[in-house]
Amino acid sequence: MVHTHTHTAKSVHEQEDVTVLWNQAVHSDREVTANMPNITIKTEREKTRILMYVAIPADRNFMQVEAAKKLKYESLCIDIQ
């Protein structure tokens, strides 16, 4: 017997002063092509944003995938700072 679990994450989850966004575009003053991180965590009290990008590469590709993700989203990180 095969058990499968299906779960659909809410695109926005709020609890107290923390908001977690799943696959939501980040709006900025200028146009940025790579503006949709996998997970964004916003804190209102500290006024911080944490952008999380998820990748599951093979062990041998880890460093290449990490470098590609950093390069792809570098302009968005600079823009929202």
N, C-alpha and C positions, 0 to 999 in steps of 0.2 A: 504494500500500500504506500502510495506517495502522498505526502502531506505538502501542500503549498500554502503559503501565506501571502496574502495580498494586502498591502497597506498603501494608502495614498496620503502623502504628507500634505498638510494644509500649507498654502503658499505664504500665509502670514500667521505667526503665533506671537501673542503678546502676553507678558506676565510682568506685573509691576512696571519698572522703568526699562525693561529689556524687550526688544522686538527682534524676532528671528524671521528673516525673509528667505524663501526658497525659490530660486530661479526667477528673481525679480530684477528688472533693469534698474541700474543706478543712474539717476539724473544728475547731470553736471552742467556747468556754464557753457562748455563747448561740446561739439559732437565727437564722441569717442566710439569707435566701431565695436570694441570688445567691452561692453558695459553690463554684462549679465553674469555676475559670479554665481556659483552654485548655491552658496549660503552667505547671507549678510546678517551680522549681528550688530544691532544698534543699541547703545545705552544712552538714555536721555540725561541722566545725572552727570555722567562723566563726559558726555558729548563725544563718544568714540564710535567708530565703525570698524568692524573686523570683516574683511572679505575672505571667504574661503573658497578654494577651487579644488575640486575632487578629480583625481585621476588614479587609475589602477593599472599601471604599466607592469610589464614583466620586469623581473629584477635587473636584467641587463640593460633595460631602457630607462631606468628610473631617473638618472641624471639628465638625460636628454629631454624627457617629458617635463621635469621640474624646470629646466632652463627655458623651455618653450612656453610654459605657462607664465613664468615671471616676465618674459619679454612681451607676451601677448597682452597682459593686463597692466604693464608698467605705466602706461599713459593714464589709465583710469585712476590708479593709486595716486599718482602725482596730482591729477586734477582735483580729486576730492580732499586732498590735504589742505 
